[in-house]
Amino acid sequence: MQKKVAWALSKTKLISKGLSDLGFETREDAVIRLSSYLDLVVRWNKRINLVSRKDINRLLERHLFDSLSIERFIKGDRALDIGSGGGFPGIPLAICRPDLHFTLLDRSARRVRFLQVVQAELGLQNVDCVCQNLPGSGSMNNTYDVAFARAVSDPSTIWRLSEQLLKNNGRLIFFLSTRLVNSDRKRELQENRLEGISWQMREVHVPNLKNSHKILVMDKK
């Protein structure tokens, strides 16, 4: 029991420090919700595949802080998390940005059920959970100011599937591999597959990780 209490206290301290390093206000309610969310991920991951089992002991840096690292690139007030899975990056961002509305989209009914449990247990009023494939229903077209894609497909494919869901001047933020982006990937992004948009690669700092992570920021022209 004492070990569990000590770990809980240590975890909240690490979360608070990470939020501070990322430039977030370290609100007590946000820290508590983020800590509870990680507990739910660990518990449910024993039954369904939410994150890689090798990452379960490094959820803070590999998933939580990585998700929050893109916050400064968010625009508008309606966001779509594509292939949300275990809720990264949508849930952490929704906790830290209660002023924005987030739709978490995933094709797996079991994962969406998990997201609904998280939403209910954490009292997230700014989150909707949708079980659906891209491109989604027609009612979702021209709805979102920004969309995120993390650990799903490739940027060209995701852009083609999600473009109609974005408003004019909408943005897609694609999490790239932690490996260096090679010349083939750069060449692909410069070809016609991504015509009609402007794009740039950006580096983001992730607390507790030595190397910066890369994201692709794509905007409708």
Contacts in CASP RR format, 6 or more apart in sequence:
PFRMAT RR
TARGET T0000
AUTHOR 0000-0000-0000
METHOD contacts of the structure
MODEL  1
MQKKVAWALSKTKLISKGLSDLGFETREDAVIRLSSYLDLVVRWNKRINL
VSRKDINRLLERHLFDSLSIERFIKGDRALDIGSGGGFPGIPLAICRPDL
HFTLLDRSARRVRFLQVVQAELGLQNVDCVCQNLPGSGSMNNTYDVAFAR
AVSDPSTIWRLSEQLLKNNGRLIFFLSTRLVNSDRKRELQENRLEGISWQ
MREVHVPNLKNSHKILVMDKK
8 35 0 8 1.000
11 35 0 8 1.000
11 38 0 8 1.000
11 60 0 8 1.000
12 31 0 8 1.000
12 32 0 8 1.000
12 35 0 8 1.000
14 60 0 8 1.000
15 31 0 8 1.000
15 34 0 8 1.000
15 35 0 8 1.000
15 60 0 8 1.000
15 64 0 8 1.000
16 26 0 8 1.000
16 31 0 8 1.000
17 207 0 8 1.000
18 60 0 8 1.000
18 65 0 8 1.000
18 207 0 8 1.000
18 208 0 8 1.000
19 25 0 8 1.000
19 26 0 8 1.000
19 30 0 8 1.000
19 31 0 8 1.000
19 68 0 8 1.000
19 96 0 8 1.000
20 26 0 8 1.000
21 205 0 8 1.000
21 207 0 8 1.000
22 65 0 8 1.000
22 68 0 8 1.000
22 69 0 8 1.000
22 71 0 8 1.000
22 205 0 8 1.000
22 207 0 8 1.000
24 30 0 8 1.000
24 68 0 8 1.000
24 71 0 8 1.000
24 96 0 8 1.000
30 95 0 8 1.000
30 96 0 8 1.000
33 95 0 8 1.000
33 122 0 8 1.000
33 124 0 8 1.000
34 64 0 8 1.000
34 92 0 8 1.000
34 95 0 8 1.000
34 96 0 8 1.000
36 121 0 8 1.000
36 122 0 8 1.000
37 91 0 8 1.000
37 92 0 8 1.000
37 95 0 8 1.000
37 118 0 8 1.000
37 122 0 8 1.000
38 59 0 8 1.000
38 60 0 8 1.000
38 64 0 8 1.000
40 114 0 8 1.000
40 117 0 8 1.000
40 118 0 8 1.000
40 121 0 8 1.000
41 50 0 8 1.000
41 51 0 8 1.000
41 59 0 8 1.000
41 63 0 8 1.000
41 86 0 8 1.000
42 56 0 8 1.000
42 59 0 8 1.000
44 50 0 8 1.000
44 114 0 8 1.000
44 117 0 8 1.000
45 51 0 8 1.000
45 53 0 8 1.000
45 56 0 8 1.000
48 110 0 8 1.000
48 111 0 8 1.000
48 114 0 8 1.000
50 85 0 8 1.000
50 86 0 8 1.000
50 87 0 8 1.000
50 111 0 8 1.000
50 114 0 8 1.000
51 59 0 8 1.000
51 63 0 8 1.000
51 86 0 8 1.000
51 88 0 8 1.000
55 62 0 8 1.000
55 63 0 8 1.000
60 208 0 8 1.000
61 206 0 8 1.000
61 207 0 8 1.000
61 208 0 8 1.000
61 209 0 8 1.000
62 209 0 8 1.000
63 88 0 8 1.000
64 88 0 8 1.000
64 92 0 8 1.000
65 206 0 8 1.000
65 207 0 8 1.000
65 208 0 8 1.000
65 209 0 8 1.000
66 88 0 8 1.000
66 89 0 8 1.000
66 175 0 8 1.000
66 206 0 8 1.000
66 209 0 8 1.000
66 213 0 8 1.000
67 88 0 8 1.000
67 89 0 8 1.000
67 90 0 8 1.000
67 91 0 8 1.000
67 92 0 8 1.000
67 93 0 8 1.000
67 150 0 8 1.000
68 89 0 8 1.000
68 92 0 8 1.000
68 93 0 8 1.000
68 96 0 8 1.000
69 204 0 8 1.000
69 205 0 8 1.000
69 206 0 8 1.000
69 213 0 8 1.000
70 89 0 8 1.000
70 93 0 8 1.000
70 148 0 8 1.000
70 173 0 8 1.000
70 175 0 8 1.000
70 204 0 8 1.000
70 215 0 8 1.000
71 93 0 8 1.000
71 96 0 8 1.000
71 97 0 8 1.000
73 146 0 8 1.000
73 171 0 8 1.000
73 173 0 8 1.000
73 202 0 8 1.000
73 215 0 8 1.000
73 217 0 8 1.000
74 93 0 8 1.000
74 97 0 8 1.000
74 100 0 8 1.000
74 146 0 8 1.000
74 173 0 8 1.000
75 145 0 8 1.000
75 146 0 8 1.000
75 170 0 8 1.000
75 171 0 8 1.000
76 100 0 8 1.000
76 145 0 8 1.000
76 146 0 8 1.000
77 99 0 8 1.000
77 100 0 8 1.000
77 101 0 8 1.000
77 145 0 8 1.000
78 100 0 8 1.000
78 101 0 8 1.000
78 103 0 8 1.000
78 143 0 8 1.000
78 144 0 8 1.000
78 145 0 8 1.000
78 146 0 8 1.000
79 90 0 8 1.000
79 93 0 8 1.000
79 100 0 8 1.000
79 101 0 8 1.000
79 102 0 8 1.000
79 103 0 8 1.000
79 144 0 8 1.000
79 145 0 8 1.000
79 146 0 8 1.000
79 147 0 8 1.000
79 148 0 8 1.000
80 102 0 8 1.000
80 103 0 8 1.000
80 105 0 8 1.000
80 140 0 8 1.000
80 143 0 8 1.000
80 144 0 8 1.000
80 146 0 8 1.000
80 147 0 8 1.000
80 148 0 8 1.000
80 162 0 8 1.000
80 165 0 8 1.000
81 87 0 8 1.000
81 89 0 8 1.000
81 90 0 8 1.000
81 102 0 8 1.000
81 103 0 8 1.000
81 104 0 8 1.000
81 105 0 8 1.000
81 147 0 8 1.000
81 148 0 8 1.000
82 105 0 8 1.000
82 134 0 8 1.000
82 147 0 8 1.000
82 148 0 8 1.000
82 149 0 8 1.000
82 152 0 8 1.000
82 158 0 8 1.000
82 162 0 8 1.000
83 105 0 8 1.000
83 106 0 8 1.000
83 107 0 8 1.000
83 149 0 8 1.000
83 150 0 8 1.000
83 152 0 8 1.000
84 90 0 8 1.000
84 91 0 8 1.000
84 104 0 8 1.000
84 105 0 8 1.000
84 106 0 8 1.000
84 111 0 8 1.000
84 115 0 8 1.000
84 129 0 8 1.000
85 104 0 8 1.000
85 106 0 8 1.000
85 108 0 8 1.000
85 111 0 8 1.000
85 114 0 8 1.000
85 115 0 8 1.000
86 106 0 8 1.000
86 111 0 8 1.000
86 114 0 8 1.000
86 115 0 8 1.000
87 104 0 8 1.000
87 115 0 8 1.000
87 118 0 8 1.000
88 150 0 8 1.000
89 148 0 8 1.000
89 150 0 8 1.000
89 175 0 8 1.000
90 102 0 8 1.000
90 104 0 8 1.000
90 127 0 8 1.000
90 148 0 8 1.000
91 104 0 8 1.000
91 115 0 8 1.000
91 118 0 8 1.000
91 122 0 8 1.000
91 124 0 8 1.000
91 127 0 8 1.000
93 100 0 8 1.000
93 102 0 8 1.000
93 148 0 8 1.000
94 100 0 8 1.000
94 102 0 8 1.000
94 124 0 8 1.000
94 126 0 8 1.000
94 127 0 8 1.000
95 122 0 8 1.000
95 124 0 8 1.000
98 125 0 8 1.000
98 126 0 8 1.000
99 126 0 8 1.000
100 126 0 8 1.000
101 126 0 8 1.000
101 127 0 8 1.000
101 128 0 8 1.000
102 126 0 8 1.000
102 127 0 8 1.000
102 128 0 8 1.000
103 127 0 8 1.000
103 128 0 8 1.000
103 129 0 8 1.000
103 130 0 8 1.000
103 140 0 8 1.000
103 144 0 8 1.000
104 112 0 8 1.000
104 115 0 8 1.000
104 127 0 8 1.000
104 128 0 8 1.000
104 129 0 8 1.000
104 130 0 8 1.000
105 130 0 8 1.000
105 132 0 8 1.000
105 134 0 8 1.000
105 136 0 8 1.000
106 112 0 8 1.000
106 115 0 8 1.000
106 129 0 8 1.000
106 130 0 8 1.000
106 131 0 8 1.000
107 131 0 8 1.000
107 132 0 8 1.000
107 133 0 8 1.000
108 131 0 8 1.000
109 131 0 8 1.000
112 129 0 8 1.000
112 130 0 8 1.000
112 131 0 8 1.000
115 127 0 8 1.000
115 129 0 8 1.000
116 129 0 8 1.000
118 124 0 8 1.000
119 127 0 8 1.000
119 129 0 8 1.000
134 158 0 8 1.000
134 161 0 8 1.000
134 162 0 8 1.000
134 165 0 8 1.000
135 161 0 8 1.000
135 162 0 8 1.000
135 164 0 8 1.000
135 165 0 8 1.000
136 165 0 8 1.000
140 165 0 8 1.000
141 164 0 8 1.000
141 165 0 8 1.000
142 164 0 8 1.000
142 165 0 8 1.000
142 166 0 8 1.000
142 167 0 8 1.000
142 168 0 8 1.000
143 165 0 8 1.000
143 167 0 8 1.000
144 165 0 8 1.000
144 166 0 8 1.000
144 167 0 8 1.000
144 170 0 8 1.000
145 166 0 8 1.000
145 167 0 8 1.000
145 170 0 8 1.000
145 171 0 8 1.000
146 166 0 8 1.000
146 170 0 8 1.000
146 171 0 8 1.000
146 172 0 8 1.000
146 173 0 8 1.000
147 162 0 8 1.000
147 165 0 8 1.000
147 166 0 8 1.000
147 171 0 8 1.000
147 172 0 8 1.000
147 173 0 8 1.000
148 172 0 8 1.000
148 173 0 8 1.000
148 174 0 8 1.000
148 175 0 8 1.000
149 155 0 8 1.000
149 158 0 8 1.000
149 162 0 8 1.000
149 172 0 8 1.000
149 173 0 8 1.000
149 174 0 8 1.000
149 175 0 8 1.000
150 175 0 8 1.000
151 175 0 8 1.000
152 158 0 8 1.000
155 172 0 8 1.000
155 174 0 8 1.000
155 176 0 8 1.000
155 189 0 8 1.000
155 194 0 8 1.000
155 216 0 8 1.000
155 218 0 8 1.000
156 188 0 8 1.000
156 189 0 8 1.000
156 193 0 8 1.000
156 194 0 8 1.000
158 172 0 8 1.000
158 174 0 8 1.000
159 172 0 8 1.000
159 174 0 8 1.000
159 194 0 8 1.000
159 197 0 8 1.000
159 218 0 8 1.000
162 172 0 8 1.000
163 172 0 8 1.000
163 220 0 8 1.000
166 172 0 8 1.000
166 220 0 8 1.000
168 220 0 8 1.000
169 219 0 8 1.000
169 220 0 8 1.000
170 219 0 8 1.000
170 220 0 8 1.000
171 217 0 8 1.000
171 218 0 8 1.000
171 219 0 8 1.000
171 220 0 8 1.000
172 216 0 8 1.000
172 217 0 8 1.000
172 218 0 8 1.000
172 219 0 8 1.000
173 215 0 8 1.000
173 216 0 8 1.000
173 217 0 8 1.000
173 218 0 8 1.000
174 215 0 8 1.000
174 216 0 8 1.000
174 217 0 8 1.000
174 218 0 8 1.000
175 213 0 8 1.000
175 215 0 8 1.000
176 185 0 8 1.000
176 201 0 8 1.000
176 213 0 8 1.000
176 214 0 8 1.000
176 215 0 8 1.000
176 216 0 8 1.000
177 214 0 8 1.000
178 211 0 8 1.000
178 213 0 8 1.000
178 214 0 8 1.000
181 201 0 8 1.000
181 214 0 8 1.000
189 199 0 8 1.000
189 216 0 8 1.000
194 218 0 8 1.000
196 220 0 8 1.000
196 221 0 8 1.000
197 218 0 8 1.000
197 219 0 8 1.000
197 220 0 8 1.000
197 221 0 8 1.000
198 218 0 8 1.000
198 219 0 8 1.000
198 221 0 8 1.000
199 216 0 8 1.000
199 217 0 8 1.000
199 218 0 8 1.000
199 219 0 8 1.000
200 216 0 8 1.000
200 217 0 8 1.000
201 214 0 8 1.000
201 215 0 8 1.000
201 216 0 8 1.000
201 217 0 8 1.000
202 214 0 8 1.000
202 215 0 8 1.000
202 216 0 8 1.000
202 217 0 8 1.000
203 212 0 8 1.000
203 213 0 8 1.000
203 214 0 8 1.000
203 215 0 8 1.000
204 212 0 8 1.000
204 213 0 8 1.000
204 214 0 8 1.000
204 215 0 8 1.000
205 212 0 8 1.000
206 212 0 8 1.000
206 213 0 8 1.000
END
